[in-house]
Amino acid sequence: MGTTLRALRALVLLSGFYLLSLLLLAALAGIDVAVFTWVHGAAVIKIVIVTVLLAIPVVRGLFMLRTPKGEDPPGLAITEADEPRLWALVRELATATGTYAPDRILLTADVNAAGSEEPRLLGLLPGPRRLHLGVPLLIGLTEAQLRAVLAHEYGHFTGGGTRLSPLVVRGRTQIARVIGQFRTSADDSVAAERARQEKAVAKRVAKGKKAKKVDTGGAGALYRMMAAIYSAYGKFYMRASLSTARAGEYAADLAAARIAGRDATASALREIPALAASHDLYLDCYATLGLSARLLPPRGEFFGGFGRLLTAREPELMKLRSELPEEPASPYDSHPPMAERVRRIEALPADGRAEEARGAALALLTDPERTLAALEDAVLADEVLAFPRAAGWAELLDASMARGLSAAHTPLHRALAAYTGQPPTLPALLEVIDDGRLWRLAEQLPLSEEAAAAKGRAFREFVRPVLRGSLRTMVLAEFSAHSLLGWELSWSRPAAVRLPGWGSETTRDEGPEAALDAAMDAALADHPDTAPLRAQLPPALQNT
């Protein structure tokens, strides 16, 4: 389907929204005419008010005539003087694809590359172009794979897909806006009706009468009905534009394979889901590790450390590359399933280009460290940028874990405070255990119905895992408070705690970790004994 036909299709779909809106307005006007003709009295005013309220969201949607302009995400704009090699690659690929290069390149922090355009005349005439390029792609891809990713984006330009996007977005936005207004009105009606009924119930109770059940089932029904009508058309609109969008993705993949090579394109498609999953893990467990302690990684490492994780977790990445999604992310996702896209590319004849441009894409940057540092300044909030920097990742881990332990508030902390009326400290817990009140304390824990109903040994077995986890946290917090605790950073597995007395040749089964486990088991046994645990604690706590 050519650009003109696709523009016509998008315009027809958008026109359907206006036609639906005009039909609904006509129906509401018809109701008003019928009311004035056949109905008399106060009911006329009530019905007219309802129809006017229903018409307002429809009219607002009709007059939202301007196509919503896409805003640039947070990122670092780079000029040709800043990054000549990257710009040269972009221009080369644009020429090879048969289109022209973007006017602006913006480096972002996402695992994504996207081209956008602000066209004219319903997408039939080109306009200014932007390329958003995620730095995690530069870190995780080879140059050949990056060529494939960029060639895919240019494939959208040559197919006219980016020009038609604003027209499709206008329809989606207008439909979503009208649906949202109706749903908001429905929610407001429910809230008002609930408040009215609750006020009436309060008056009945004050007079000694039996309270009636609050029922808001009928409130906002007309608003929900109108939202349902637009939702039905919205689903049709999404599905009708979906086949064209997915066909465009397949065509862009073929363009990438032609320009960058079959193997580079297939491997890039396999790599991107693996990079996305790994980047989520990196942000959650490493880059933002020190935020609770108001501490940042060394400069440039907030995004730059991602490469360390990729290197350490290569076995996991291999598995992710081979387990591609067979289904789209949602029924309305414009991208076909990744597994199907890879199968189509790998089914193409071999082109003998498997060994091209195998170097890291990050090397295209003139000074990667400088760029990674500048990206932090462009993307991170000013409040976060004001945090001090850790000297290294190990120091960042130590500070973060110390902060977390000092602020820990486990179920056992809450139960101990409620039971004793005192601050929930480890000495207070050991005193409760020594007094033989551990299992009475355990009754204060949040319990399932089955656990709460259990008695004797069965009850102890239910609560012991919760007690053990919370007790371990309290013990580690005490070690940390006395600067006796260390942590081992790993890029391939969770951080490991290092207790006092841990040596380089020590194993978990024979060192202080095993001794602590045995001591906690003794403290939480059917007949508790805190002496082994006290012996493990810092000297200041052993006799408290």
C-alpha positions in Angstrom: 0.0 0.0 0.0 1.5 3.3 -1.1 1.9 6.4 1.0 -1.0 8.2 -0.6 -3.4 5.2 -0.1 -2.2 4.9 3.5 -2.8 8.6 4.1 -6.3 8.1 2.6 -6.9 5.2 4.9 -5.8 7.1 8.0 -7.9 10.0 6.9 -11.0 7.8 6.5 -10.5 6.3 10.0 -10.1 9.8 11.5 -13.2 10.9 9.6 -15.1 8.0 11.2 -14.4 9.5 14.6 -16.0 12.8 13.4 -18.9 11.0 11.9 -19.6 9.1 15.0 -19.4 12.3 17.1 -21.8 14.1 14.8 -24.3 11.2 14.9 -24.2 11.2 18.7 -24.7 14.9 18.8 -27.6 14.6 16.4 -29.1 11.9 18.6 -28.8 14.1 21.6 -30.4 17.0 19.8 -33.2 14.7 18.6 -33.8 13.7 22.2 -34.1 17.4 23.2 -36.6 18.1 20.3 -38.7 15.1 21.4 -38.6 16.2 25.0 -39.8 19.8 24.1 -42.5 18.3 22.0 -43.9 15.5 24.2 -42.7 16.2 27.8 -43.8 19.1 30.1 -42.8 20.4 33.4 -39.5 20.2 35.3 -38.5 16.9 33.6 -37.7 18.9 30.5 -35.0 20.9 32.2 -33.5 17.8 33.8 -33.3 15.9 30.5 -31.8 18.9 28.6 -29.2 19.3 31.3 -28.2 15.6 30.9 -28.0 15.8 27.1 -25.9 19.0 27.3 -23.5 17.3 29.8 -23.2 14.3 27.5 -22.5 16.6 24.5 -19.7 18.6 26.1 -17.0 15.9 25.9 -18.0 15.1 22.3 -17.7 18.7 21.3 -14.4 19.1 23.0 -13.1 16.0 21.1 -14.3 17.4 17.8 -12.6 20.7 18.2 -9.2 19.3 19.2 -8.1 19.9 15.7 -4.4 20.2 16.1 -2.3 17.1 15.8 -0.5 16.6 19.2 3.2 17.3 18.7 5.6 14.8 20.1 7.9 16.1 22.7 11.5 15.1 22.8 12.4 12.8 25.7 15.1 13.9 28.1 18.4 13.5 26.3 21.6 14.9 25.0 21.5 16.7 21.6 24.7 16.1 19.6 26.0 18.1 16.7 28.2 16.9 13.9 31.1 18.7 15.5 30.5 16.7 18.7 30.3 13.3 17.2 31.5 13.3 13.5 31.8 9.5 13.2 28.2 8.8 14.4 26.8 11.5 12.2 28.8 10.2 9.2 27.3 6.7 9.8 23.8 8.2 10.0 24.2 10.1 6.8 25.7 7.1 5.0 22.7 4.9 6.0 20.3 7.7 5.0 21.8 7.8 1.5 21.8 4.0 1.3 18.2 3.9 2.2 17.2 6.5 -0.3 16.2 9.2 2.1 17.7 12.2 3.8 19.4 12.4 7.2 17.7 13.8 10.3 18.1 17.4 11.3 18.7 16.5 14.9 20.2 13.6 16.8 19.3 13.2 20.5 21.0 10.6 22.7 18.6 9.2 25.3 18.8 6.8 28.2 16.4 4.3 26.8 16.9 0.9 25.0 15.4 2.3 21.9 16.0 4.0 18.6 13.2 6.0 17.0 12.9 8.4 14.0 10.2 11.0 13.9 9.1 13.6 11.5 6.8 16.6 11.5 5.2 16.3 8.0 2.8 18.5 6.1 -0.3 17.8 4.0 -1.6 14.7 5.8 1.9 13.1 5.7 2.3 13.5 1.9 5.1 16.1 2.2 8.2 15.7 4.4 9.1 17.9 7.3 11.9 18.2 9.9 13.3 14.9 11.2 14.7 13.8 14.5 16.6 10.7 15.5 16.4 9.5 19.1 19.2 7.0 19.8 19.4 5.2 23.2 22.9 5.1 24.6 22.2 1.6 26.1 22.1 0.4 22.4 25.5 2.0 21.8 26.8 0.1 24.8 25.3 -3.3 24.0 25.4 -3.5 20.2 28.2 -4.0 17.7 28.6 -1.4 15.0 27.0 -3.7 12.5 24.0 -4.3 14.7 23.6 -0.5 15.2 23.7 -0.1 11.4 20.8 -2.5 11.2 18.8 -0.7 13.8 19.3 2.7 12.2 18.6 1.3 8.7 15.3 -0.1 10.1 14.3 3.4 11.3 15.2 4.8 7.8 13.1 2.1 6.3 10.1 3.8 8.0 11.0 7.1 6.4 11.2 5.6 2.9 7.9 3.9 3.4 6.2 7.0 4.6 5.4 5.5 8.0 6.8 8.3 10.0 4.9 10.9 8.0 1.5 9.2 8.6 2.1 8.7 12.3 0.8 12.2 13.3 -2.4 11.6 11.5 -2.9 8.2 13.2 -1.9 9.7 16.5 -4.5 12.5 16.1 -7.3 10.0 15.8 -6.0 7.9 18.7 -5.6 11.0 20.9 -9.0 12.4 20.2 -10.7 9.1 20.9 -8.8 8.6 24.1 -9.5 12.1 25.2 -13.3 11.7 24.7 -13.3 8.4 26.5 -11.3 9.8 29.3 -13.7 12.7 29.8 -16.7 10.4 29.9 -15.0 8.1 32.4 -14.0 11.1 34.6 -17.6 12.3 34.5 -18.8 8.8 35.4 -16.4 8.6 38.3 -17.5 12.1 39.5 -21.1 11.0 39.4 -20.4 7.9 41.4 -18.5 10.0 44.0 -21.3 12.5 44.3 -23.9 9.8 44.6 -21.9 8.0 47.3 -21.4 11.2 49.2 -25.2 11.9 49.0 -26.1 8.5 50.2 -23.5 8.4 53.0 -24.9 11.7 54.2 -28.4 10.3 54.2 -27.2 7.2 56.0 -25.6 9.3 58.7 -28.8 11.2 59.2 -30.8 7.9 59.6 -28.3 6.6 62.1 -28.4 9.8 64.1 -32.2 9.4 64.3 -31.8 5.8 65.5 -32.9 4.2 62.3 -31.3 1.3 60.5 -28.6 2.3 58.0 -29.3 1.5 54.4 -26.6 0.0 52.2 -24.9 2.5 49.9 -25.5 1.6 46.3 -23.9 3.6 43.4 -24.5 1.0 40.7 -26.7 3.3 38.6 -24.6 6.5 39.0 -22.8 7.6 35.9 -24.4 5.0 33.7 -25.0 7.3 30.8 -21.4 8.5 30.8 -20.2 4.9 30.9 -22.5 4.1 28.0 -21.0 6.9 25.9 -17.5 5.9 26.8 -18.3 2.3 25.7 -19.5 3.6 22.3 -16.2 5.4 21.7 -14.2 2.5 23.2 -15.8 0.2 20.6 -14.8 2.6 17.8 -11.4 3.0 19.3 -10.7 -0.7 19.2 -11.8 -0.8 15.6 -9.6 2.2 14.8 -6.6 0.5 16.4 -7.1 -2.8 14.7 -7.8 -1.2 11.3 -4.5 0.7 11.5 -2.6 -2.3 12.9 -2.1 -4.3 9.7 -0.5 -1.3 8.0 1.7 -0.6 11.0 3.0 -4.2 11.2 3.5 -4.5 7.5 5.6 -1.4 7.8 7.8 -3.0 10.5 8.4 -6.1 8.2 9.3 -3.8 5.3 11.7 -1.8 7.5 13.3 -5.1 8.7 13.9 -6.0 5.0 15.4 -2.6 4.3 17.8 -3.1 7.3 18.8 -6.6 6.0 19.5 -5.2 2.6 21.7 -2.3 3.9 23.3 -3.8 7.0 23.3 -7.5 6.2 21.0 -10.4 7.1 23.0 -11.7 10.1 23.6 -8.2 11.6 19.8 -7.5 11.3 18.7 -10.8 12.8 21.3 -10.6 15.7 20.2 -7.0 16.4 16.6 -8.1 16.6 17.6 -10.8 19.0 19.7 -8.5 21.1 17.3 -5.7 21.7 14.8 -7.7 24.0 17.8 -9.0 25.9 19.2 -5.5 26.3 15.9 -4.2 27.5 15.5 -6.8 30.2 19.1 -6.4 31.3 18.8 -2.6 31.4 15.8 -2.8 33.7 17.8 -5.0 36.0 20.8 -2.6 35.9 18.7 0.4 36.7 16.9 -1.2 39.6 19.8 -3.0 41.2 22.9 -1.0 40.3 22.5 2.5 38.9 19.9 3.6 41.4 21.4 1.5 44.2 22.6 4.5 46.2 19.6 6.9 45.9 18.2 5.9 49.3 21.6 7.0 50.7 21.5 10.1 48.5 24.7 8.9 46.7 25.4 8.5 43.0 27.9 6.2 41.2 31.1 7.7 40.0 30.6 10.3 37.2 29.7 8.7 33.9 28.9 5.4 35.5 25.2 5.9 36.1 24.7 4.8 32.5 28.2 3.6 31.7 28.1 0.8 34.3 25.6 -1.1 32.1 28.5 -2.5 30.0 30.0 -4.2 33.1 26.7 -6.0 33.7 26.4 -7.1 30.1 29.9 -8.6 30.2 29.3 -10.4 33.5 25.9 -11.8 32.5 26.7 -13.1 29.0 25.4 -16.6 29.7 22.0 -15.2 30.7 22.0 -13.0 27.7 22.5 -16.0 25.4 19.4 -17.5 26.9 17.4 -14.4 26.4 18.5 -14.1 22.8 17.2 -17.6 22.1 13.8 -17.1 23.9 12.1 -14.4 21.9 8.5 -13.4 22.4 6.1 -15.3 20.2 3.2 -12.9 20.9 2.9 -9.1 20.6 3.2 -7.1 23.7 -0.6 -6.2 23.4 -3.3 -6.9 20.9 -2.8 -3.3 19.6 1.0 -3.3 19.5 2.2 -1.9 16.2 5.2 -4.2 16.3 4.8 -7.9 15.2 6.1 -10.6 17.6 9.9 -10.4 17.7 10.3 -14.2 17.1 8.4 -13.9 13.8 10.5 -10.9 12.7 13.7 -12.8 13.3 12.4 -15.9 11.5 11.6 -13.8 8.4 15.1 -12.3 8.3 17.0 -15.5 9.0 15.0 -17.2 6.2 16.7 -14.8 3.7 19.6 -16.1 1.6 23.0 -15.7 3.2 24.8 -12.5 2.0 28.4 -13.2 3.2 28.4 -10.1 5.4 28.6 -11.9 8.8 32.0 -10.5 9.7 31.4 -6.8 8.9 31.8 -4.1 11.6 32.0 -6.3 14.6 33.5 -3.6 16.8 31.5 -2.0 19.7 29.1 0.7 18.6 30.2 2.8 21.6 33.5 3.3 19.8 31.7 5.5 17.3 31.6 8.2 20.0 34.6 10.6 20.1 34.9 10.4 23.9 32.5 7.8 25.4 33.3 8.8 29.0 32.6 12.4 28.3 29.4 11.7 26.5 28.1 9.3 29.3 28.9 12.0 31.9 27.1 14.7 29.8 24.1 12.4 29.4 23.7 12.2 33.2 23.6 16.0 33.3 20.9 16.1 30.6 18.7 13.3 31.9 18.9 13.1 35.7 16.9 15.5 37.8 18.8 18.4 39.4 18.0 17.1 42.9 19.7 13.8 42.0 22.7 15.4 40.4 23.3 17.3 43.6 24.0 14.1 45.4 27.7 13.4 46.2 29.5 10.7 44.1 30.8 7.4 45.6 34.5 6.7 45.0 33.5 3.4 43.4 30.8 0.8 43.1 32.0 -1.1 46.2 31.7 2.1 48.3 28.2 2.8 46.7 27.1 -0.7 47.7 28.4 -0.4 51.3 26.7 3.0 51.8 23.4 1.8 50.3 23.2 -1.4 52.4 24.1 0.5 55.5 21.3 3.0 54.9 18.8 0.2 54.1 19.7 -1.7 57.3 19.5 1.3 59.5 16.0 2.1 58.2 14.7 -1.5 58.2 11.2 -1.9 59.6 10.3 -5.6 59.3 7.1 -7.3 60.6 9.1 -8.3 63.6 10.1 -4.7 64.3 6.4 -3.7 64.3 5.3 -6.6 66.4 8.1 -6.0 69.0 7.2 -2.3 69.3 3.5 -3.1 69.7 4.2 -5.9 72.3 6.7 -4.1 74.5 5.8 -0.4 73.9 9.5 0.3 73.5 11.8 0.9 70.5 12.2 -2.4 68.6 15.9 -3.1 69.1 17.8 -6.3 69.1 18.6 -6.2 72.8 14.9 -5.8 73.5 14.1 -8.8 71.3 16.7 -11.0 73.0 15.3 -10.0 76.4 11.8 -11.1 75.2 13.2 -14.4 74.0 15.1 -15.0 77.3 11.9 -14.3 79.3 10.2 -17.1 77.4 7.8 -14.7 75.6 8.9 -15.3 72.0 5.8 -17.1 70.8 3.5 -14.7 72.5 5.4 -12.0 70.6 4.9 -14.0 67.4 1.1 -13.7 67.8 1.5 -10.0 67.1 2.9 -10.7 63.6 0.6 -10.4 60.5 -0.6 -13.9 60.1 -2.7 -15.8 57.5 -6.0 -17.3 58.8 -4.4 -20.8 58.8 -1.4 -19.6 60.8 -3.5 -17.7 63.3 -5.6 -20.8 63.8 -2.7 -23.1 64.4 -1.5 -24.1 67.9 1.7 -25.3 69.5 4.3 -26.7 67.2 2.3 -26.1 64.1 2.0 -22.4 65.0 5.8 -22.2 65.6 6.5 -23.7 62.2 4.3 -21.2 60.5 5.9 -18.1 62.1 9.5 -19.3 62.3 10.4 -18.2 58.7 9.1 -14.7 59.2 10.9 -14.5 62.6 14.1 -15.8 61.1 14.2 -13.3 58.2 13.5 -10.3 60.5 16.0 -11.5 63.1 18.7 -11.8 60.5 18.0 -8.2 59.4 18.2 -6.9 63.0 21.5 -8.7 63.5 23.0 -7.4 60.3 21.8 -3.9 61.2 23.7 -4.1 64.5 26.9 -5.3 62.7 26.5 -2.5 60.2 25.9 0.1 62.9 29.3 -0.9 64.5 31.1 -0.9 61.1 31.7 -4.6 61.3 29.8 -5.6 58.1 31.0 -5.7 54.5 29.5 -6.5 51.1 30.8 -8.1 48.1 29.8 -6.5 44.8 29.0 -8.8 41.9 27.8 -8.0 38.4 26.6 -11.5 37.8 24.7 -12.3 41.0 23.1 -10.5 44.0 25.5 -8.8 46.5 26.8 -11.1 49.2 27.2 -10.1 52.9 30.6 -10.5 54.5 30.4 -10.9 58.3 33.3 -10.3 60.8 35.9 -13.0 60.6 35.2 -13.8 56.9 38.5 -14.6 55.1 39.3 -15.1 51.4 39.3 -18.9 51.8 36.2 -19.1 53.9 33.1 -20.8 52.6 29.5 -20.3 53.6 29.3 -23.7 55.2 32.2 -23.3 57.5 32.6 -19.6 58.3 30.8 -16.9 60.3 27.8 -17.2 58.1 27.2 -20.8 59.1 27.8 -19.9 62.8 25.3 -17.1 62.6 22.7 -19.4 61.0 23.2 -21.9 63.8 22.9 -19.2 66.4 19.7 -17.9 64.9 18.3 -21.4 64.8 19.0 -21.8 68.5 17.4 -18.5 69.3 14.2 -19.5 67.4 14.1 -23.1 68.5 11.1 -24.6 70.3 13.1 -24.0 73.5 15.1 -20.8 72.6 18.7 -20.2 73.6 20.2 -16.8 72.9 23.7 -17.5 74.2 25.1 -18.6 70.8 23.7 -15.5 69.1 24.9 -13.2 71.8 28.4 -14.6 71.3 28.3 -13.6 67.7 27.3 -10.0 68.4 29.6 -7.0 68.9 31.0 -6.9 72.4 28.9 -3.9 73.4 25.7 -6.0 72.9 26.8 -9.4 74.3 25.7 -8.6 77.8 22.7 -6.4 77.2 
